[in-house]
Amino acid sequence: MRKIKTILRLHHQGGLSRRQIATSQEVGYGTVVNYLERAKLAGLGWPLPPELGERELAALLFSTVGTARNVTIVEPDWGVLQHELKRPGMTKLLLWQEYREKHPDDGYSYSQFCRRYTDWLGLQRRSMRQVHVAGEKCFVDYAGTTVPIVDTTTGEARAAQIFVAVLGASGLTFAHATASQSEADWVASHCAAFTFFGGVSAIVVPDCLKAAVITPRPWVSKLNASYQSWADHYGVAIIPARVRRPKDKSKAELGVMLVTRWILMQLRHRTFFSLGELNEAIAALLGSLNDRPFQRLPGSRRSVFETLEREALGALPSTDYEYVHVLEARVHIDYHIEYQRHYYSVPHALTRRAVEVRASAKLVSIYAGGKRVACHTRSHQRGMHTTLAEHMPAGHRFMAEWSVERFEKWAGAIGSSTLAVVRQQLARKRHPEQSFRSVLALLSLAKQYDRVRLDAACSRALEINSPTRTSVASILKKGLEALPLTMATDTELQDDLFLQEHDNVRGPEQFH
């Protein structure tokens, strides 16, 4: 049942709006508009003649479509509507209402408006099927085509990678050559792109390359930590395109095609000897690419950017971004982490725990639980250690305070013989540090005995060619340092001295 009478009554007698009638009668808004327009064309007002029933009324209204209505529907300018829909907050309903205000009697109903707009979109290029809000998205990717850079010294050519960034709403395109697709080059190209645009988009849509995504997944991918650090600095969100979903990054694909066709192909006969030279050539051709008129839409990429998208971009950060390599590391048993074959200390309590390393060009910072626990000046000496004393356990810190110079100074203060014994002790091992414990034990005998006796015992140990800590300790224990060497004839004492020529000989006190 069409409810034509009820709709006419509510409109003329009840004074309800078309939207209110549609809601109360549970019919479409376009249906209400259609019925009222047909009644107007048929010359029907209110009240209706009593002989007109619902069936007769329907026959009257719908039989006059071809004869009584000579109205030509005005077709909207779909290209302009497509452009307006890119404005933040714009809706098709608002555009339709503005359209009907201009064409109240010869315009489409809302349902026909939406359907015909969808049909128009289907006739456009694939990249036009998505509606991109101004300032919302920036699509990034690498071109498959590379450009050779020739080394002037060796003549060897290496392939330069071409980074491409495209703004979603205007299509403004940026291209930049880098030596590789490494994390550092990837991030540097992003910085250059936003500088070129003069602002920041809310979202960046990359492909699932290694510099951007560690683990690609259908819906939620794990981002590279260095890339995320850059995004935090610029205040943008990164939403990678889904794997095997090219429509997610159709703007980037179109941008890559345009850069390849209108820039790289024009440069194919030129020889470049540096990245700077190549980027200058690319920048010179970017202007003409962005100024090229659209084939099916009014304006160009640059004109749409200037009138629509520039003001919608966010502000650039107040400080330049310094690339930070972020990775996870595990603290070794010696309370050091390894970064590019150099070792940096952390507080010893973090031994065997996983920490986050953030390395810039000058600093290496280590974080645990979101808090920075260590910061070192970056070193490029492989196999070496950078250690802070406050990171060491108390026992290690005590040993770290000793040095060859300090031991020699201490021994020289006791006597020349003591200094000679200490020097021989330090020279016995390949690394002097390996003798520090033995030398420390030797010099500590001055606390148990006096310095004079210790120096005399060292002199006796040198005379019998046994300059070891155990020999000196035995001489002091038996009081032999005061006796002339010719008087020490007791066989047991002489044997005891010569038996103690090294640290590995154990005495009777070791056995029970």
BELBEL-V66071 format. One record per residue. N is the residue number from 1. RES is the residue in three letters. SS is DSSP state (a for helix, b for strand, c for the rest). Layout:
{{N/RES/SS} {N/RES/SS}}
This chain:
{{1/MET/c} {2/ARG/c} {3/LYS/c} {4/ILE/a} {5/LYS/a} {6/THR/a} {7/ILE/a} {8/LEU/a} {9/ARG/a} {10/LEU/a} {11/HIS/a} {12/HIS/a} {13/GLN/c} {14/GLY/c} {15/GLY/c} {16/LEU/c} {17/SER/c} {18/ARG/a} {19/ARG/a} {20/GLN/a} {21/ILE/a} {22/ALA/a} {23/THR/a} {24/SER/a} {25/GLN/a} {26/GLU/c} {27/VAL/c} {28/GLY/c} {29/TYR/a} {30/GLY/a} {31/THR/a} {32/VAL/a} {33/VAL/a} {34/ASN/a} {35/TYR/a} {36/LEU/a} {37/GLU/a} {38/ARG/a} {39/ALA/a} {40/LYS/a} {41/LEU/a} {42/ALA/c} {43/GLY/c} {44/LEU/c} {45/GLY/c} {46/TRP/c} {47/PRO/c} {48/LEU/c} {49/PRO/c} {50/PRO/c} {51/GLU/c} {52/LEU/c} {53/GLY/c} {54/GLU/a} {55/ARG/a} {56/GLU/a} {57/LEU/a} {58/ALA/a} {59/ALA/a} {60/LEU/a} {61/LEU/a} {62/PHE/a} {63/SER/c} {64/THR/c} {65/VAL/c} {66/GLY/c} {67/THR/c} {68/ALA/c} {69/ARG/c} {70/ASN/c} {71/VAL/c} {72/THR/c} {73/ILE/c} {74/VAL/c} {75/GLU/c} {76/PRO/c} {77/ASP/c} {78/TRP/a} {79/GLY/a} {80/VAL/a} {81/LEU/a} {82/GLN/a} {83/HIS/a} {84/GLU/a} {85/LEU/c} {86/LYS/c} {87/ARG/c} {88/PRO/c} {89/GLY/c} {90/MET/c} {91/THR/c} {92/LYS/a} {93/LEU/a} {94/LEU/a} {95/LEU/a} {96/TRP/a} {97/GLN/a} {98/GLU/a} {99/TYR/a} {100/ARG/a} {101/GLU/a} {102/LYS/a} {103/HIS/c} {104/PRO/c} {105/ASP/c} {106/ASP/c} {107/GLY/c} {108/TYR/c} {109/SER/c} {110/TYR/a} {111/SER/a} {112/GLN/a} {113/PHE/a} {114/CYS/a} {115/ARG/a} {116/ARG/a} {117/TYR/a} {118/THR/a} {119/ASP/a} {120/TRP/a} {121/LEU/a} {122/GLY/a} {123/LEU/c} {124/GLN/c} {125/ARG/c} {126/ARG/a} {127/SER/a} {128/MET/a} {129/ARG/c} {130/GLN/c} {131/VAL/c} {132/HIS/c} {133/VAL/c} {134/ALA/c} {135/GLY/c} {136/GLU/c} {137/LYS/b} {138/CYS/b} {139/PHE/b} {140/VAL/b} {141/ASP/b} {142/TYR/b} {143/ALA/c} {144/GLY/c} {145/THR/c} {146/THR/c} {147/VAL/b} {148/PRO/b} {149/ILE/b} {150/VAL/b} {151/ASP/c} {152/THR/c} {153/THR/c} {154/THR/c} {155/GLY/c} {156/GLU/c} {157/ALA/b} {158/ARG/b} {159/ALA/b} {160/ALA/b} {161/GLN/b} {162/ILE/b} {163/PHE/b} {164/VAL/b} {165/ALA/b} {166/VAL/b} {167/LEU/b} {168/GLY/c} {169/ALA/c} {170/SER/c} {171/GLY/c} {172/LEU/c} {173/THR/b} {174/PHE/b} {175/ALA/b} {176/HIS/b} {177/ALA/b} {178/THR/b} {179/ALA/c} {180/SER/c} {181/GLN/c} {182/SER/c} {183/GLU/a} {184/ALA/a} {185/ASP/a} {186/TRP/a} {187/VAL/a} {188/ALA/a} {189/SER/a} {190/HIS/a} {191/CYS/a} {192/ALA/a} {193/ALA/a} {194/PHE/a} {195/THR/a} {196/PHE/a} {197/PHE/a} {198/GLY/c} {199/GLY/c} {200/VAL/b} {201/SER/c} {202/ALA/c} {203/ILE/b} {204/VAL/b} {205/VAL/b} {206/PRO/c} {207/ASP/c} {208/CYS/c} {209/LEU/c} {210/LYS/c} {211/ALA/c} {212/ALA/c} {213/VAL/b} {214/ILE/b} {215/THR/b} {216/PRO/c} {217/ARG/c} {218/PRO/c} {219/TRP/c} {220/VAL/c} {221/SER/c} {222/LYS/b} {223/LEU/b} {224/ASN/c} {225/ALA/a} {226/SER/a} {227/TYR/a} {228/GLN/a} {229/SER/a} {230/TRP/a} {231/ALA/a} {232/ASP/a} {233/HIS/a} {234/TYR/a} {235/GLY/c} {236/VAL/c} {237/ALA/b} {238/ILE/b} {239/ILE/c} {240/PRO/c} {241/ALA/c} {242/ARG/c} {243/VAL/c} {244/ARG/c} {245/ARG/c} {246/PRO/a} {247/LYS/a} {248/ASP/a} {249/LYS/a} {250/SER/a} {251/LYS/a} {252/ALA/a} {253/GLU/a} {254/LEU/a} {255/GLY/a} {256/VAL/a} {257/MET/a} {258/LEU/a} {259/VAL/a} {260/THR/a} {261/ARG/a} {262/TRP/a} {263/ILE/a} {264/LEU/a} {265/MET/c} {266/GLN/c} {267/LEU/c} {268/ARG/c} {269/HIS/c} {270/ARG/c} {271/THR/c} {272/PHE/b} {273/PHE/c} {274/SER/c} {275/LEU/a} {276/GLY/a} {277/GLU/a} {278/LEU/a} {279/ASN/a} {280/GLU/a} {281/ALA/a} {282/ILE/a} {283/ALA/a} {284/ALA/a} {285/LEU/a} {286/LEU/a} {287/GLY/a} {288/SER/a} {289/LEU/a} {290/ASN/a} {291/ASP/a} {292/ARG/c} {293/PRO/b} {294/PHE/c} {295/GLN/c} {296/ARG/c} {297/LEU/c} {298/PRO/c} {299/GLY/c} {300/SER/b} {301/ARG/a} {302/ARG/a} {303/SER/a} {304/VAL/a} {305/PHE/a} {306/GLU/a} {307/THR/a} {308/LEU/a} {309/GLU/a} {310/ARG/a} {311/GLU/a} {312/ALA/a} {313/LEU/c} {314/GLY/b} {315/ALA/c} {316/LEU/c} {317/PRO/c} {318/SER/c} {319/THR/c} {320/ASP/c} {321/TYR/c} {322/GLU/c} {323/TYR/c} {324/VAL/c} {325/HIS/b} {326/VAL/b} {327/LEU/b} {328/GLU/b} {329/ALA/b} {330/ARG/b} {331/VAL/c} {332/HIS/c} {333/ILE/c} {334/ASP/c} {335/TYR/c} {336/HIS/b} {337/ILE/b} {338/GLU/b} {339/TYR/b} {340/GLN/c} {341/ARG/c} {342/HIS/b} {343/TYR/b} {344/TYR/b} {345/SER/b} {346/VAL/c} {347/PRO/c} {348/HIS/a} {349/ALA/a} {350/LEU/a} {351/THR/c} {352/ARG/c} {353/ARG/c} {354/ALA/b} {355/VAL/b} {356/GLU/b} {357/VAL/b} {358/ARG/b} {359/ALA/b} {360/SER/c} {361/ALA/c} {362/LYS/c} {363/LEU/b} {364/VAL/b} {365/SER/b} {366/ILE/b} {367/TYR/b} {368/ALA/b} {369/GLY/c} {370/GLY/c} {371/LYS/b} {372/ARG/b} {373/VAL/b} {374/ALA/b} {375/CYS/b} {376/HIS/b} {377/THR/b} {378/ARG/c} {379/SER/c} {380/HIS/c} {381/GLN/c} {382/ARG/c} {383/GLY/c} {384/MET/c} {385/HIS/b} {386/THR/b} {387/THR/c} {388/LEU/c} {389/ALA/a} {390/GLU/a} {391/HIS/a} {392/MET/c} {393/PRO/c} {394/ALA/a} {395/GLY/a} {396/HIS/a} {397/ARG/a} {398/PHE/a} {399/MET/a} {400/ALA/a} {401/GLU/c} {402/TRP/c} {403/SER/c} {404/VAL/a} {405/GLU/a} {406/ARG/a} {407/PHE/a} {408/GLU/a} {409/LYS/a} {410/TRP/a} {411/ALA/a} {412/GLY/a} {413/ALA/a} {414/ILE/a} {415/GLY/c} {416/SER/a} {417/SER/a} {418/THR/a} {419/LEU/a} {420/ALA/a} {421/VAL/a} {422/VAL/a} {423/ARG/a} {424/GLN/a} {425/GLN/a} {426/LEU/a} {427/ALA/a} {428/ARG/a} {429/LYS/c} {430/ARG/c} {431/HIS/c} {432/PRO/a} {433/GLU/a} {434/GLN/a} {435/SER/a} {436/PHE/a} {437/ARG/a} {438/SER/a} {439/VAL/a} {440/LEU/a} {441/ALA/a} {442/LEU/a} {443/LEU/a} {444/SER/c} {445/LEU/a} {446/ALA/a} {447/LYS/a} {448/GLN/a} {449/TYR/c} {450/ASP/c} {451/ARG/a} {452/VAL/a} {453/ARG/a} {454/LEU/a} {455/ASP/a} {456/ALA/a} {457/ALA/a} {458/CYS/a} {459/SER/a} {460/ARG/a} {461/ALA/a} {462/LEU/a} {463/GLU/a} {464/ILE/c} {465/ASN/c} {466/SER/c} {467/PRO/c} {468/THR/c} {469/ARG/a} {470/THR/a} {471/SER/a} {472/VAL/a} {473/ALA/a} {474/SER/a} {475/ILE/a} {476/LEU/a} {477/LYS/a} {478/LYS/a} {479/GLY/c} {480/LEU/a} {481/GLU/a} {482/ALA/a} {483/LEU/c} {484/PRO/c} {485/LEU/a} {486/THR/a} {487/MET/a} {488/ALA/c} {489/THR/c} {490/ASP/c} {491/THR/a} {492/GLU/a} {493/LEU/a} {494/GLN/a} {495/ASP/a} {496/ASP/a} {497/LEU/a} {498/PHE/a} {499/LEU/a} {500/GLN/c} {501/GLU/c} {502/HIS/c} {503/ASP/c} {504/ASN/c} {505/VAL/c} {506/ARG/c} {507/GLY/c} {508/PRO/a} {509/GLU/a} {510/GLN/a} {511/PHE/c} {512/HIS/c}}
